[in-house]
Amino acid sequence: MADSQASGDGMPQRRVSVCVATFGRPIGLANLLGALEVLEVPADVTLQVVVVDNDSRESARATCDEAAARHAYSLHYVVEKRRGIPFARNAALEAALSGSDFVAFIDDDETPEADWLAELLRVQEYYRADVVTGPCLPRYVESPPRWVAEGGFHERPRHPTGTLRQVAFTHNALVGVAVFDSLGGYFDESMALSGGEDEEFFTRVFAAGFQIVWADNAIVYESVPKSRSTVRWLVQRSFRVGTSSSWVQLKHRSSTVLRLLVHGTYCMVKGAAFALSLPLNGRAVAVEGLRLFSYGLGRIAGSSGHLHQEYRVVHGA
């Protein structure tokens, strides 16, 4: 980990860079930067924000200029013209790492609670963790259909604080710079528009022996637009997760093609049974079946090296 600098009174300073990749979401980005402006930052923390605009038209520049004029901390605006999330995240790291002890990741369609960063840092210090990750809770732009709420399709598992995890995701994570120094490589740029590059990165982090710890009170909220509360989107997302998870497991030799084919087939059969139970169990169960079927199909597709290019379309723009 980089050496912490000392403040004027001799107190060691923890230098934290919050990294944000953005593309075509000026309203979401403005909401995020507004929330970062009122973060409860510990007295021994020096904070900077790095925003990487993945739009060659520089559509986020005006939003960042307005925020920079208000914020007490420094805000760095970087343009990465190569389209793809890993390109943008790697550009953010290039801008941030030399002046940081920790890097925090959050997405441009999210907003954190005021104590988000303080809680990530508290858990990191208490457990001496290399990576800390926490909950990402849905916040609907419009009230979703009843079956979406019943199915909890946008909810993710939560765990007690201190739980050891094998993976983290960049929608809410704090990473010590020693992790990046050790790995040598950042986010896999071959996964430019597929998603799953954060799963691949943190799979490497865990395999390298670094400790990933859960912080259940370090909460961020994800803005869920209406377009993500449709059967089509939910099914397509499950297919993408299936393909990217298979791809990552094959890359890291944590599974075999045969195992992926067997698991994918099992998910498809089980999912089909759920989907056909619509008259008995209702729409939420049926959609969960479709999602499981699609996930299984994705597992099979991913076993052949296929990656679904989900992020060719931007939701919430």
Secondary structure as UniProt FT lines:
FT   STRAND          5..6
FT   TURN            8..9
FT   STRAND          12..22
FT   HELIX           26..37
FT   TURN            43..44
FT   STRAND          45..53
FT   TURN            56..57
FT   TURN            59..60
FT   HELIX           61..70
FT   STRAND          74..79
FT   HELIX           85..96
FT   HELIX           97..99
FT   STRAND          102..105
FT   TURN            108..109
FT   STRAND          110..112
FT   TURN            114..115
FT   HELIX           116..127
FT   STRAND          131..133
FT   STRAND          136..140
FT   HELIX           146..151
FT   TURN            152..154
FT   TURN            161..162
FT   STRAND          164..165
FT   TURN            170..171
FT   STRAND          173..176
FT   HELIX           177..183
FT   HELIX           189..191
FT   TURN            192..194
FT   HELIX           197..207
FT   TURN            208..209
FT   STRAND          212..214
FT   TURN            216..217
FT   STRAND          220..224
FT   HELIX           226..228
FT   HELIX           231..251
FT   TURN            252..253
FT   HELIX           257..275
FT   TURN            276..277
FT   HELIX           278..281
FT   HELIX           283..302
FT   TURN            303..305
FT   HELIX           310..312
FT   TURN            315..316
//
